[in-house]
Amino acid sequence: MKKQFTADTVEEARELAAKEFGVAQDRIEFSVVEQGKKGILGIGKTSAVVEASYEPTKTEIALDYLKKVLAAMDIENELTAEESEEGVVIEIKGDTTGAVIGRRGETLDALQYLTSMAANRTDKEYYRVTLDSCDYREKRKNTLEQLAAKISRSVLRTGRSITLEPMNPYERRIIHAAVSEIEGVQSKSVGEEPYRKVVISSVNGRKDRPDRRRGDKRDDRRGERRERRREPHSMDLMKTSFEKDYKKPKPEDSLLTGDLYGKIDI
């Protein structure tokens, strides 16, 4: 970003640049175009002209974009940013932040996606932007971990696979991580965005239903038929269109995976 500023003196022109860019002068590169002259009794006086060059950081771009979007939504807010080597976590505070989160965090996720796109449009090096409000991310993480544990216990008890509702890549990673800590179960993701979902299954496969009447093979067969009728959603039998078309992980998923998920199809 380059722009010329004109004032009576070079120092005043530099101050104008710092005020417009909203940063300290030491963050700006200056070059003097015209030094300016005082003149004699106002005769021959010329203004000073400086060219200011400033490149905002990705965090600054993200904050500026988010402020404008929240203002357009009439949401009062206070933004704080915590940077790390991986990216930045922006906390949204205010009396109306409930509207920022939305149902199951859908609004917060949408804002995060748009803010990330704005911050990463300047170059190809990916910079992770995470939005949070009222500790929603941590609360949601705890809820998903409890869900993963509950579903895993059911899978271990019955041996039947269970498919969860569609989730975004961030939430699927939480489920995969939780399941990986539980012996006897495994998880994978199936389908295309935005309907991509996690399937939790038993490592040893489906358990056989215990015989209630030993020696009566006809009852066994009838029981198996009833069991199959009660399992129309078993992942081995699923034939939905998005699963037929599924071929490889989504690109955005690969940006979020680490060593723990190297062998998991998120």
RAMO-V673124 format. One record per residue. PHI is phi in degrees with one decimal (NA if undefined). NEAR is the number of other ideal C-beta (glycine too) atoms within 12 Angstrom. D_CENTER is the distance of its C-alpha to the mean C-alpha in Angstrom with 2 decimals. Layout:
phi: [PHI,PHI]
near: [NEAR,NEAR]
d_center: [D_CENTER,D_CENTER]
//
This chain:
phi: [NA,-124.5,-159.2,-95.8,-127.2,-120.3,-156.1,-68.2,-130.8,-62.5,-63.4,-66.3,-66.6,-64.7,-64.0,-61.4,-64.4,-63.0,-66.3,-70.3,-76.7,74.3,-137.0,-70.0,-60.9,-71.0,-90.0,-115.3,-94.6,-113.8,-136.6,-84.8,-88.2,-136.8,-72.6,86.9,-130.0,-74.9,75.9,-115.9,55.1,84.4,-89.0,83.0,-71.2,-131.0,-85.6,-86.9,-129.7,-125.6,-103.9,-108.8,-122.8,-143.1,-115.1,-67.3,-74.0,-65.5,-64.5,-63.9,-63.0,-63.2,-63.8,-63.7,-64.4,-64.5,-59.4,-66.7,-66.6,-65.5,-64.8,-66.5,-87.8,58.2,-109.0,-70.3,-154.1,-132.7,-105.6,-127.0,-121.1,-121.3,-90.4,-145.4,-65.7,-82.8,160.6,-139.9,-110.7,-106.4,-97.1,-102.9,-117.4,154.8,-76.3,-114.0,-73.4,-58.4,-70.3,-73.1,-75.0,75.0,-67.7,51.3,76.9,-64.4,-66.8,-62.2,-64.1,-65.2,-63.4,-63.1,-63.1,-66.2,-65.6,-63.5,-62.0,-65.2,-70.9,-100.3,-79.5,-79.6,-151.5,-87.4,-75.6,-72.2,-126.0,-76.9,-116.7,-118.6,-105.9,-143.0,-154.7,54.3,58.5,-61.4,-58.5,-67.7,-64.1,-65.8,-60.3,-63.0,-62.9,-68.1,-64.6,-65.8,-63.6,-60.5,-65.7,-65.3,-65.1,-62.3,-62.6,-66.0,-64.7,-64.6,-74.6,-101.0,80.2,-94.2,-71.3,-129.1,-102.9,-86.0,-69.9,-56.9,-137.8,-80.5,-56.4,-60.4,-73.4,-64.0,-61.8,-63.3,-62.2,-59.5,-63.9,-65.6,-66.1,-63.6,-88.9,-108.5,-71.8,97.4,-127.7,-143.2,-138.9,-153.8,-110.5,-134.3,94.3,-109.7,-62.4,-91.4,-103.8,-67.9,-140.9,-98.7,-114.8,-107.0,-137.9,-81.6,-65.9,-91.4,85.2,-73.6,-79.2,-76.9,-72.1,-63.9,-72.5,-90.7,-131.0,-64.0,88.6,-101.7,-66.1,-65.7,-64.5,-61.5,-65.7,-63.2,-62.3,-64.9,-65.6,-64.3,-63.5,-65.7,-65.7,-84.8,-121.3,-69.6,-105.7,-57.9,-63.0,-69.0,-107.4,-67.9,-134.1,-69.4,-63.6,-68.4,-74.6,-66.2,-85.5,-65.8,-129.1,-151.8,-62.2,-71.3,-57.5,-67.8,-65.3,-65.6,-69.0,-102.4,-85.9,-126.9,-61.2,-62.5,-106.4,-57.8,-110.5,-109.8,-83.1,-73.6]
near: [21,17,22,23,35,23,26,22,23,28,19,20,32,32,22,26,36,24,17,18,27,17,22,13,24,12,20,29,20,28,20,23,21,21,18,23,17,15,12,8,7,10,9,10,15,19,23,28,27,32,23,32,18,26,17,21,21,29,29,29,29,38,33,25,31,40,26,19,28,31,16,13,22,12,28,18,30,20,34,19,29,18,21,13,8,15,27,31,26,39,26,39,22,23,14,20,27,19,22,37,28,21,14,19,32,21,26,37,30,23,38,38,29,24,40,31,22,26,34,25,18,19,12,7,12,20,28,29,38,34,43,32,37,23,18,31,26,18,19,29,22,16,21,31,25,17,26,34,23,22,31,34,21,22,35,27,16,25,25,30,33,34,32,35,20,24,35,32,33,32,34,39,34,34,45,39,27,30,40,28,18,26,14,20,35,30,39,29,38,35,32,21,23,19,22,35,35,42,38,39,33,30,20,14,19,24,19,14,22,13,16,12,14,9,9,12,12,12,17,19,15,17,20,18,14,14,21,18,13,14,22,15,19,24,30,20,16,22,15,21,12,19,22,12,15,23,12,13,27,24,13,24,27,18,23,28,24,17,9,17,26,13,15,28,27,39]
d_center: [28.21,32.00,34.35,37.95,39.15,42.78,44.63,48.04,47.02,44.46,43.07,42.63,40.83,38.45,37.81,37.05,34.43,32.73,32.77,31.28,28.47,27.83,28.10,30.98,33.59,32.94,29.53,31.47,33.81,37.09,40.01,43.18,44.49,47.43,48.79,50.59,54.21,55.82,58.98,62.35,62.78,59.71,61.21,59.13,56.01,52.72,49.10,46.73,43.83,40.84,37.97,34.66,31.75,28.32,24.96,22.09,19.43,15.83,15.18,18.06,16.89,13.55,15.70,18.32,16.22,14.55,18.09,19.55,17.22,17.75,21.41,21.68,20.39,23.10,20.82,22.34,20.01,20.12,17.35,17.34,15.51,15.62,15.48,15.70,16.42,12.87,11.57,11.41,10.42,11.72,13.51,14.81,18.29,21.02,23.24,21.36,17.78,18.17,17.74,14.41,12.97,14.73,15.57,13.47,10.66,10.65,11.48,8.97,6.10,8.52,9.22,5.93,6.27,9.90,9.96,8.32,10.93,13.54,13.19,13.40,16.21,18.92,18.97,17.79,16.53,12.75,11.44,8.04,7.20,5.84,7.66,9.98,13.31,16.30,14.69,12.84,10.22,13.37,15.33,13.04,12.94,16.72,17.17,15.50,17.57,20.61,20.04,19.84,23.03,24.80,24.18,25.20,28.40,29.20,28.74,30.97,33.52,33.79,32.69,30.93,27.41,24.99,22.16,19.28,17.80,15.03,11.51,8.08,7.59,5.98,9.00,11.29,11.10,12.25,14.99,16.10,16.43,18.44,20.59,21.38,23.14,25.40,28.51,29.63,26.42,23.88,20.74,19.45,17.27,19.12,18.90,17.09,13.96,13.59,16.13,15.07,16.04,17.18,20.93,22.59,26.15,29.09,29.89,33.55,33.18,34.61,37.33,40.72,41.86,44.79,48.23,49.69,53.04,53.94,56.18,55.28,53.40,53.37,51.43,48.94,48.44,48.15,45.57,43.51,43.71,42.60,39.68,38.58,38.85,36.58,33.90,33.08,29.37,29.79,27.38,30.49,31.75,28.68,29.38,26.79,26.36,22.76,23.71,26.75,24.80,22.14,22.81,19.98,16.28,13.89,13.38,9.61,10.10,12.55,10.46,8.73,12.13,14.75,18.41,18.03,16.59,18.95,21.07,18.65,17.69,14.07]
//
